[in-house]
Amino acid sequence: MKHLNRNFSKSFSLSGLATALVAAGLLATTGSAFAADSLGGNQLTPMGAERAGSADGKIPAWDGGLKSAPGGWKEGYGNPFANEKPLFVITAQNYQQYEKNMAPGQIEMLKKYPDTFKIPVYKSHRTANYPQSVYDLVKKNAKTAKLVDGGNGVENFTEVTPFPLPKTGVELVWNHSTRYRGKGAEREVSLVTPQAGGNYTAVTLSEEFMFIGDPVENSLFYFLQSVTAPARLSGTVLLVQETMNQVKEPRRAWMYNAGQRRVRRAPQVAYDGPGTAADGQRTSDGLDVFNGSPDRYEWKLVGKKEMYIPYNAYQLLDTNLSVGDIVQAGHMNPNHTRYELHRVWEVEGTLKDGQRHIYAKRVMYFDEDTYQIAHVDHYDGRDNLWRVAEGHTVQFQDVQIPWYSAETVYDLVNGRYLVSGLINDTRGYNWDYNAKRSSFTPAALNRAGGR
């Protein structure tokens, strides 16, 4: 029981102890009525997180999440914590005081950029909140969902979060991949890959999503991405029809090339194939911090821990800032980032024998309230830490959707990085987007490329 969180009370009833063991991933009762009925009770939130705060009070109890909007709130972009100041700032000079709550990648970033990279730590707020319909589906899934094909697929679940009481690493990977982001969304965002000296040309991406989550038809989501700037890249359009079990049926992807004016199948848009417009700084399965089939890795659930992770990063949504205010040499400007202490699930993915990927190991940290990946350390084939990825979480309160305000991938070797999802110089999100399957076909891709 070495992974049982020390913050659990010692005075459990039998049922309370069992619930706590499930929450800690130590009791294999996922799929049972007993486990499912513990969701939303005294110990667990409706999503399966520990409802209680930490014993020292640094992590608060979950009280339903962010439900009310602050003054000046607009379309989910307002900052409910704008008046807060950092409790402390972790630097290369003092990180030893805090490293028990840090990932190796965070420490290496401090060492690589000792004069500029900092981790400002703020008061923790558990803002995650979902519609009641999502909680109802999650509770239903807890009773029925099961892994198939060695963890490469999921059966008997509906739309979102099949494993709110995770007991294996691959179940947490599936929770991230299937997490609730509404039925569909449209957004215009910036992607930037600065040179080591800080120079960059921003890429503007127009993206459309349709989330399905149907194991019967083996469909997870549809995704359409168009590059609209700069001119040299404009007109490149990517279409993905994401399958759930990609061993059973590989991802369906097509690319429209403006120069050739034709649609081609794009099997390279998977695993460690190059990410779109990423200048080699991100793999295809690095979008959304991680996406795609889990089949090339063995996923080990290490346990739970308390960790400083990017959270409530509303300042990165501030349209009074420009991309240039956020992007600097080496890393994002730490004056605009926010970290909080939260409980996370730690999962280690090790490349299977006979499989190929540029990352031999990925260590992922999943926020317990959302199952969104907050941080990933990527290791090369010599077990050297190579790239550090972060997902800067916000709660879009007006639509009850936790998502990212930015995603980053830092390369510790070449000194470059990627930041994507910024809305400061773009139109941002359209939550009223009416997603239709007819918009996500090769014929529609041809029309999108010809606009």
Sequence and secondary structure as in RCSB ss.txt:
>XXXX:A:sequence
MKHLNRNFSKSFSLSGLATALVAAGLLATTGSAFAADSLGGNQLTPMGAERAGSADGKIPAWDGGLKSAPGGWKE
GYGNPFANEKPLFVITAQNYQQYEKNMAPGQIEMLKKYPDTFKIPVYKSHRTANYPQSVYDLVKKNAKTAKLVDG
GNGVENFTEVTPFPLPKTGVELVWNHSTRYRGKGAEREVSLVTPQAGGNYTAVTLSEEFMFIGDPVENSLFYFLQ
SVTAPARLSGTVLLVQETMNQVKEPRRAWMYNAGQRRVRRAPQVAYDGPGTAADGQRTSDGLDVFNGSPDRYEWK
LVGKKEMYIPYNAYQLLDTNLSVGDIVQAGHMNPNHTRYELHRVWEVEGTLKDGQRHIYAKRVMYFDEDTYQIAH
VDHYDGRDNLWRVAEGHTVQFQDVQIPWYSAETVYDLVNGRYLVSGLINDTRGYNWDYNAKRSSFTPAALNRAGG
R
>XXXX:A:secstr
 TTS TTS S   HHHHHHHHHHTT S  TTSHHHHHTTTSSSB TTS B S  TTSSS    S   S  TT  T
T S TTTT   SEEE TTTGGGTGGGS HHHHHHHHHSTTT  EEE          HHHHHHHHHHHHH EEEGG
GTEEES  SS S SS  SHHHHHHHHHT    SEEEEEEEEE   TTS    EEEEEEEEEEEETTTTEEEEEEE
EEEESTTTTT EEEEEEES TTTS  EEEEEETTTTEEEE TTSSTTSB TT TTSSBGGGTTSS S  TTEEEE
EEEEEEEEEE S GGGG TTS HHHHB SSSB GGG  EEEEEEEEEEEEE TT   S SEEEEEEETTT  EEE
EEEE TTS EEEEEEEEEEEETTTTEEEEEEEEEEETTTS EEEEEE TTS EEETT    GGGSSHHHHHHHHT
 
